Amino acid sequence: MPASGVSAAAIAARLSAFGLLTRVEEHPRHTSVEAEIPESVSAERWREVLDVVAEADRFGLLATSLNGRTLWAVVRKTVPTTGDVGGPGHQR
């Protein structure tokens, strides 16, 4: 598992410890974590949850009347430091 997957799995495990339902997905350039947030969350619990997702490269909250609230976090995969990283025409 890439380092981003390990970090994302750790974030998901900590969110699950709060009783949140989480999903982890691998993508070509990042690993994402999503957690369903119940309607009633105390201010203290929000702070704890935000402390967890702050370890990710990006995070946010998607709230809709149809699907409720989903907290997401993204951990970027590292870019190789050698080889043809930029593709044809990339200047170094």
Disulfide bonds with the S-S distance in Angstrom:
none
